[in-house]
Amino acid sequence: MQAEKKIKEWLGVNRPKGIRFLQRLVQEGSTRGNESKAQAIIIEKCRKLGLSLDIWEIGEDVLLKHPVFCTDRTDFTGNPNVVGILKGTGGGRSILLNGHIDVVPEGDRKDWQHDPFSGLLEDGKLYGRGSTDMKGGTVSLILAMEAIIQSGIQLKGDVIFQSVIEEESGGAGTLAAVLRGYTADGAIIPEPTNMKLFPKQQGSMWFRITVKGRSAHGGTRYEGINAIEKAMLVITKLQELEEKRNMRITEPLYQNTPIPVPINIGKIYSGEWPSSVPDLAIIEGRIGVAPNEEMKDVEKELENCLLELAQTDAWLSKSLPKVEWFGGRWLPGNLDSNHPLMETLTTCFEKVKDTRPIIEASPWGTDGGILSRVGDTPVVVFGPGVTEVAHDANEYISINDVFEAAEIIALAILDWCEIDS
């Protein structure tokens, strides 16, 4: 109880300093390929905390040749992964705190009320790209560790803090850390969950479907086969597949999610001339993967649905749509809701918030699937930030949530790793 009081008091006294640190991190834009300056801020902080640092540029052969590696980026020069370790005295469970430093592009700046990297503080909210996804969560992790260290609390188990790159593009940074040997008895990823606990996470993967037609003059379009019209049949079939896949999901944690594993059509392009029948249409999208599913099984199901469609259409039966799996792939996570790490976080949440947490399954992918499936590390996704504003213009995070999450995570670390008295 004395240690918990020290944590709370330290976070209260050091609130202004924590806000300034988050502002610095948001102001240093860290879109893909530009992560180095934000990582330098993280490195500086870890050194001040006395953590044992491991800083390295990913891209080694074992990573690039790993079956889970999926990003189209192979040059990571100048943009390192960062791991900082708070070593315990021994005998306690280890915990891994995983945050990603990369942020998505800011989009059209005209849609932003303020500069997207302003770090503006207004009415208890801090604005800027990456504030919610997920620099606010990363700062909660650092504040939790700093509160423990500055309060003079010694832990038995190790705390492994990670600031990785490439999460938004498929998780190469976290995969590289796992392959470097960084695993633990449990892990927390503070993605923006609206302060909910996510023991299970949806996975996802990108697909590209090429639909062929036959060109003709628009004035005699009946002599051609319009690839756009055939692509419309494909999209309708994918919508039917989405409905079929979601009807069989019985996971209670998805009861408040309208579509647990969506199929999203994100891009379609076809044609070169208004007066010509297009002979090619390309559809690109994303398919969700349930926590208990295997990626290869989901791939097969989508491919089979297109074979079924071909049986109902004379043209498609002769010219089958071609499916490619490319780009981002996020493994699903599937932790039992009664796992000890969930019990620890639930108890600590109740101490800080004086209410039980909402427990759900995540509607999007995270690096949790890599940690759990490749690194055999149990993962709970929990953090500050409103899911709905991530990746949006005028992204923001509540300062109160950042500090409450920091306190909850700090108490969870004390319980999980144990205090050495």
C-alpha positions as CSV (number, residue, x, y, z in Angstrom):
1,M,0.0,0.0,0.0
2,Q,2.9,2.4,0.8
3,A,4.4,1.7,-2.7
4,E,1.0,2.4,-4.4
5,K,0.7,5.7,-2.5
6,K,4.2,6.7,-3.6
7,I,3.4,6.0,-7.2
8,K,0.2,8.1,-7.1
9,E,2.0,11.0,-5.4
10,W,4.9,11.0,-7.8
11,L,2.6,11.1,-10.8
12,G,0.7,14.0,-9.3
13,V,3.7,16.1,-8.6
14,N,5.3,15.3,-12.0
15,R,2.3,15.8,-14.1
16,P,3.6,19.0,-15.8
17,K,6.9,17.3,-16.7
18,G,5.0,14.3,-18.1
19,I,2.9,16.6,-20.3
20,R,5.9,18.4,-21.6
21,F,7.6,15.1,-22.5
22,L,4.5,14.0,-24.5
23,Q,4.4,17.3,-26.3
24,R,8.1,16.9,-27.4
25,L,7.3,13.4,-28.7
26,V,4.3,14.5,-30.7
27,Q,6.1,17.6,-32.0
28,E,8.7,15.3,-33.5
29,G,6.8,13.8,-36.4
30,S,7.7,10.1,-36.9
31,T,6.1,9.0,-40.0
32,R,7.5,5.9,-41.8
33,G,11.1,6.4,-42.5
34,N,11.4,9.4,-40.2
35,E,11.4,7.7,-36.8
36,S,15.0,8.6,-35.8
37,K,14.4,12.0,-34.1
38,A,11.5,10.7,-32.0
39,Q,13.5,7.7,-31.0
40,A,16.3,10.0,-29.9
41,I,13.9,11.5,-27.4
42,I,13.1,8.0,-26.1
43,I,16.7,7.1,-25.9
44,E,17.6,10.2,-24.0
45,K,14.8,9.5,-21.5
46,C,15.8,5.8,-21.1
47,R,19.3,6.9,-20.3
48,K,18.1,9.3,-17.6
49,L,16.1,6.5,-16.1
50,G,19.3,4.3,-15.9
51,L,17.8,1.6,-18.2
52,S,20.2,-0.8,-19.9
53,L,19.8,0.1,-23.6
54,D,19.8,-1.9,-26.8
55,I,19.6,0.3,-29.9
56,W,19.9,-1.4,-33.3
57,E,18.8,-1.0,-36.9
58,I,16.6,-3.8,-37.9
59,G,16.8,-5.6,-41.3
60,E,18.9,-8.6,-40.5
61,D,18.4,-11.7,-42.7
62,V,16.7,-13.7,-40.0
63,L,14.0,-11.0,-40.0
64,L,13.7,-10.5,-43.8
65,K,13.4,-14.2,-44.4
66,H,10.9,-14.9,-41.5
67,P,7.5,-16.1,-42.7
68,V,5.7,-13.4,-40.6
69,F,7.8,-10.5,-42.1
70,C,5.5,-8.7,-44.5
71,T,6.4,-5.1,-45.0
72,D,7.6,-3.7,-48.4
73,R,10.3,-1.8,-46.6
74,T,13.8,-3.4,-46.4
75,D,16.0,-0.4,-45.7
76,F,15.7,0.8,-42.1
77,T,19.0,2.7,-42.0
78,G,19.0,5.5,-39.4
79,N,15.7,4.5,-37.8
80,P,16.5,2.1,-35.0
81,N,14.5,0.0,-32.6
82,V,15.0,0.8,-28.9
83,V,14.8,-1.5,-25.9
84,G,15.5,-0.4,-22.4
85,I,15.6,-2.9,-19.5
86,L,15.0,-2.2,-15.8
87,K,16.7,-5.2,-14.3
88,G,15.1,-6.9,-11.3
89,T,16.8,-8.7,-8.4
90,G,15.5,-12.1,-9.5
91,G,12.7,-14.4,-8.6
92,G,9.8,-12.3,-10.0
93,R,7.9,-12.5,-13.3
94,S,9.1,-10.4,-16.2
95,I,6.9,-7.9,-18.1
96,L,7.4,-6.5,-21.6
97,L,6.0,-3.0,-22.3
98,N,5.7,-2.5,-26.0
99,G,5.0,0.8,-27.8
100,H,5.5,1.8,-31.4
101,I,7.0,5.2,-32.4
102,D,5.8,5.3,-36.0
103,V,2.7,7.3,-36.9
104,V,0.5,7.3,-40.0
105,P,0.8,10.3,-42.4
106,E,-1.0,13.4,-41.3
107,G,-3.2,13.6,-44.5
108,D,-4.5,16.9,-45.8
109,R,-3.3,19.6,-43.4
110,K,-6.3,21.7,-44.4
111,D,-8.4,19.3,-42.4
112,W,-6.5,20.1,-39.2
113,Q,-7.6,22.9,-37.0
114,H,-3.9,23.3,-35.8
115,D,-0.6,22.1,-37.1
116,P,-0.7,18.2,-37.0
117,F,2.5,18.1,-35.0
118,S,1.7,21.1,-32.7
119,G,1.4,19.1,-29.4
120,L,-1.2,21.8,-28.5
121,L,-2.7,21.5,-25.0
122,E,-6.2,22.7,-24.8
123,D,-9.1,21.8,-22.4
124,G,-7.2,18.8,-21.0
125,K,-6.5,17.4,-24.4
126,L,-3.2,17.2,-26.3
127,Y,-3.5,17.4,-30.0
128,G,-1.3,16.1,-32.8
129,R,-0.7,13.1,-35.1
130,G,0.4,10.2,-33.0
131,S,-0.9,11.6,-29.7
132,T,-3.5,8.8,-29.4
133,D,-1.8,6.2,-31.7
134,M,0.2,5.7,-29.7
135,K,2.7,8.2,-28.2
136,G,0.3,8.9,-25.3
137,G,0.4,5.2,-24.5
138,T,4.2,5.1,-24.8
139,V,4.4,8.0,-22.4
140,S,2.1,6.1,-20.0
141,L,4.7,3.2,-20.0
142,I,7.6,5.6,-19.4
143,L,5.8,7.4,-16.6
144,A,4.9,4.1,-15.0
145,M,8.6,3.0,-15.0
146,E,9.8,6.5,-13.9
147,A,7.4,6.6,-11.0
148,I,8.7,3.2,-9.8
149,I,12.3,4.1,-10.2
150,Q,12.0,7.6,-8.6
151,S,10.0,6.2,-5.7
152,G,12.9,3.9,-4.8
153,I,11.0,0.7,-5.4
154,Q,13.1,-2.3,-6.3
155,L,11.4,-5.1,-8.3
156,K,12.2,-8.8,-8.5
157,G,11.2,-9.3,-12.1
158,D,12.7,-7.5,-15.2
159,V,10.8,-4.8,-17.0
160,I,11.5,-4.7,-20.7
161,F,10.5,-1.5,-22.4
162,Q,10.3,-1.3,-26.2
163,S,9.9,1.6,-28.6
164,V,9.7,-0.1,-32.0
165,I,9.2,1.0,-35.6
166,E,7.0,-0.3,-38.4
167,E,3.9,-1.2,-36.4
168,E,1.6,0.6,-38.8
169,S,3.0,-1.4,-41.7
170,G,2.8,-4.9,-40.3
171,G,5.0,-5.2,-37.2
172,A,8.5,-5.6,-38.5
173,G,10.0,-3.8,-35.5
174,T,8.3,-6.0,-32.9
175,L,9.1,-9.1,-34.9
176,A,12.8,-8.0,-35.0
177,A,12.7,-7.6,-31.2
178,V,11.2,-11.0,-30.7
179,L,13.9,-12.6,-32.9
180,R,16.6,-10.7,-31.0
181,G,15.4,-12.6,-27.9
182,Y,13.0,-10.2,-26.2
183,T,10.2,-12.2,-24.7
184,A,8.7,-12.1,-21.2
185,D,6.1,-13.7,-18.9
186,G,3.6,-11.1,-19.9
187,A,3.2,-8.0,-22.0
188,I,1.2,-4.8,-22.1
189,I,0.6,-2.8,-25.3
190,P,-0.9,0.6,-24.6
191,E,-2.7,1.1,-27.9
192,P,-5.8,3.5,-27.7
193,T,-8.4,1.2,-26.3
194,N,-10.6,3.9,-24.6
195,M,-9.2,2.4,-21.3
196,K,-10.7,-1.0,-22.1
197,L,-8.9,-4.3,-21.7
198,F,-8.3,-6.3,-24.9
199,P,-7.1,-9.8,-24.2
200,K,-8.0,-10.8,-27.7
201,Q,-7.1,-9.0,-30.9
202,Q,-8.4,-9.2,-34.4
203,G,-5.8,-10.0,-37.0
204,S,-5.9,-8.8,-40.6
205,M,-4.2,-9.0,-44.0
206,W,-4.3,-7.2,-47.3
207,F,-5.5,-8.7,-50.5
208,R,-5.4,-7.8,-54.2
209,I,-7.9,-9.3,-56.7
210,T,-7.3,-8.8,-60.4
211,V,-10.4,-9.2,-62.6
212,K,-10.0,-9.5,-66.3
213,G,-12.5,-8.5,-69.0
214,R,-12.3,-8.0,-72.8
215,S,-11.9,-4.6,-74.3
216,A,-14.2,-3.1,-77.0
217,H,-15.4,0.3,-78.2
218,G,-17.9,1.9,-75.9
219,G,-20.4,2.2,-78.8
220,T,-20.5,-1.5,-79.2
221,R,-19.9,-2.4,-75.6
222,Y,-21.9,-5.6,-76.0
223,E,-18.9,-7.0,-77.9
224,G,-16.6,-6.7,-74.9
225,I,-16.6,-7.9,-71.3
226,N,-16.6,-5.0,-68.8
227,A,-14.1,-5.7,-66.1
228,I,-15.7,-3.2,-63.8
229,E,-19.0,-5.0,-64.0
230,K,-17.3,-8.3,-63.2
231,A,-15.5,-6.7,-60.3
232,M,-18.9,-5.6,-58.9
233,L,-19.8,-9.3,-58.8
234,V,-16.7,-10.0,-56.9
235,I,-17.4,-7.3,-54.4
236,T,-20.9,-8.6,-53.8
237,K,-19.5,-12.0,-53.2
238,L,-17.0,-10.6,-50.7
239,Q,-19.9,-8.9,-48.9
240,E,-21.7,-12.3,-48.7
241,L,-18.4,-13.9,-47.4
242,E,-18.2,-11.2,-44.7
243,E,-21.7,-11.9,-43.5
244,K,-21.1,-15.7,-43.5
245,R,-17.8,-15.3,-41.5
246,N,-19.3,-13.0,-38.9
247,M,-22.4,-15.1,-38.4
248,R,-20.3,-17.9,-37.0
249,I,-18.4,-15.8,-34.4
250,T,-19.7,-16.6,-30.9
251,E,-16.9,-14.8,-28.9
252,P,-18.7,-12.9,-26.1
253,L,-16.1,-10.2,-26.2
254,Y,-17.3,-9.2,-29.6
255,Q,-20.9,-8.7,-28.6
256,N,-20.7,-4.9,-28.8
257,T,-18.8,-4.9,-32.2
258,P,-21.2,-4.8,-35.2
259,I,-18.8,-6.5,-37.5
260,P,-16.1,-8.4,-35.6
261,V,-14.0,-9.4,-38.7
262,P,-14.8,-7.0,-41.6
263,I,-13.9,-7.3,-45.2
264,N,-13.1,-3.8,-46.4
265,I,-12.7,-2.7,-50.0
266,G,-10.1,0.1,-49.7
267,K,-9.1,0.7,-53.3
268,I,-10.4,-0.1,-56.8
269,Y,-9.1,1.1,-60.1
270,S,-9.9,0.3,-63.8
271,G,-10.1,1.7,-67.2
272,E,-8.2,4.2,-69.3
273,W,-10.8,5.8,-71.5
274,P,-14.5,6.7,-71.1
275,S,-15.3,5.4,-74.5
276,S,-13.6,2.0,-74.1
277,V,-14.8,-1.1,-72.3
278,P,-12.2,-1.7,-69.6
279,D,-10.4,-5.1,-69.8
280,L,-8.9,-5.0,-66.3
281,A,-10.1,-4.1,-62.8
282,I,-8.0,-4.3,-59.6
283,I,-9.6,-4.5,-56.2
284,E,-7.5,-4.0,-53.0
285,G,-8.8,-4.5,-49.5
286,R,-8.4,-5.9,-46.0
287,I,-9.9,-9.0,-44.4
288,G,-10.2,-9.4,-40.7
289,V,-9.0,-12.5,-38.9
290,A,-10.7,-13.8,-35.7
291,P,-8.5,-14.4,-32.6
292,N,-8.9,-18.2,-33.0
293,E,-8.2,-18.3,-36.7
294,E,-5.1,-19.2,-38.7
295,M,-4.1,-16.8,-41.5
296,K,-3.8,-19.6,-44.1
297,D,-7.3,-20.8,-43.4
298,V,-8.7,-17.3,-44.0
299,E,-6.8,-17.0,-47.2
300,K,-8.2,-20.3,-48.4
301,E,-11.8,-19.3,-47.5
302,L,-11.6,-16.1,-49.5
303,E,-10.0,-17.9,-52.5
304,N,-12.7,-20.6,-52.4
305,C,-15.5,-18.0,-52.4
306,L,-14.2,-16.6,-55.7
307,L,-14.1,-20.1,-57.1
308,E,-17.7,-20.5,-56.1
309,L,-18.5,-17.2,-57.9
310,A,-16.8,-18.4,-61.0
311,Q,-19.1,-21.4,-61.2
312,T,-22.1,-19.1,-61.6
313,D,-20.6,-16.8,-64.3
314,A,-19.6,-18.1,-67.8
315,W,-16.9,-15.5,-68.3
316,L,-15.3,-15.8,-64.8
317,S,-15.3,-19.6,-65.1
318,K,-12.9,-19.2,-68.1
319,S,-11.0,-16.2,-66.6
320,L,-10.7,-16.7,-62.9
321,P,-10.1,-13.7,-60.7
322,K,-6.5,-13.7,-59.4
323,V,-5.9,-13.3,-55.7
324,E,-2.6,-11.9,-54.3
325,W,-1.8,-11.5,-50.6
326,F,0.5,-8.5,-50.2
327,G,1.5,-5.7,-47.8
328,G,0.3,-5.6,-44.2
329,R,-0.4,-8.7,-42.2
330,W,-1.3,-8.5,-38.5
331,L,-1.4,-11.8,-36.6
332,P,-4.4,-12.2,-34.2
333,G,-4.0,-12.5,-30.4
334,N,-6.0,-14.8,-28.3
335,L,-5.4,-14.6,-24.5
336,D,-7.8,-16.3,-22.1
337,S,-9.8,-13.7,-20.3
338,N,-9.0,-15.4,-17.0
339,H,-5.2,-15.3,-17.5
340,P,-3.3,-14.0,-14.5
341,L,-2.1,-10.9,-16.4
342,M,-5.8,-10.0,-17.0
343,E,-6.5,-10.5,-13.3
344,T,-3.6,-8.3,-12.3
345,L,-4.7,-5.5,-14.7
346,T,-8.3,-5.8,-13.7
347,T,-7.4,-5.5,-10.0
348,C,-5.1,-2.5,-10.6
349,F,-7.7,-0.8,-12.8
350,E,-10.3,-1.1,-10.0
351,K,-7.9,0.4,-7.5
352,V,-7.3,3.5,-9.6
353,K,-10.7,4.0,-11.3
354,D,-12.9,2.5,-8.5
355,T,-14.9,0.5,-11.1
356,R,-14.5,-2.6,-13.1
357,P,-12.9,-2.3,-16.5
358,I,-14.7,-3.0,-19.8
359,I,-13.3,-6.1,-21.4
360,E,-13.6,-6.6,-25.1
361,A,-11.8,-7.9,-28.2
362,S,-10.0,-5.4,-30.3
363,P,-11.5,-4.4,-33.7
364,W,-8.1,-3.9,-35.3
365,G,-4.7,-5.6,-35.4
366,T,-1.8,-4.8,-33.2
367,D,1.7,-6.2,-32.6
368,G,0.2,-8.4,-29.9
369,G,-0.2,-11.3,-32.3
370,I,3.6,-11.3,-33.0
371,L,4.4,-11.2,-29.3
372,S,2.0,-14.0,-28.5
373,R,2.3,-16.3,-31.5
374,V,6.0,-15.8,-32.4
375,G,7.3,-14.8,-29.0
376,D,5.1,-17.0,-26.8
377,T,4.4,-14.0,-24.6
378,P,0.9,-13.4,-23.2
379,V,-0.4,-10.0,-24.2
380,V,-3.1,-7.6,-23.0
381,V,-3.8,-4.5,-25.1
382,F,-4.7,-1.6,-22.8
383,G,-4.1,2.1,-23.0
384,P,-5.2,5.7,-23.1
385,G,-6.8,7.3,-26.2
386,V,-10.0,7.3,-28.1
387,T,-10.0,4.6,-30.8
388,E,-12.2,6.7,-33.1
389,V,-9.7,9.6,-33.4
390,A,-6.7,7.5,-34.3
391,H,-5.5,8.1,-37.9
392,D,-8.1,11.0,-38.1
393,A,-7.5,14.7,-38.5
394,N,-7.3,16.7,-35.2
395,E,-6.2,13.5,-33.4
396,Y,-5.9,14.1,-29.6
397,I,-5.5,12.4,-26.3
398,S,-6.9,13.1,-22.8
399,I,-4.1,14.0,-20.4
400,N,-6.1,12.5,-17.6
401,D,-6.2,9.1,-19.4
402,V,-2.5,9.2,-20.0
403,F,-1.8,9.6,-16.2
404,E,-4.5,7.2,-15.1
405,A,-3.1,4.5,-17.5
406,A,0.4,5.2,-16.2
407,E,-0.8,4.6,-12.6
408,I,-2.7,1.4,-13.5
409,I,0.3,0.1,-15.5
410,A,2.7,1.0,-12.6
411,L,0.6,-0.9,-10.1
412,A,0.3,-3.8,-12.5
413,I,4.1,-3.9,-12.8
414,L,4.5,-3.9,-9.0
415,D,2.0,-6.8,-8.7
416,W,3.3,-8.8,-11.7
417,C,7.1,-8.4,-11.1
418,E,6.8,-8.3,-7.3
419,I,8.5,-5.8,-4.9
420,D,11.8,-6.8,-3.4
421,S,11.4,-5.8,0.2
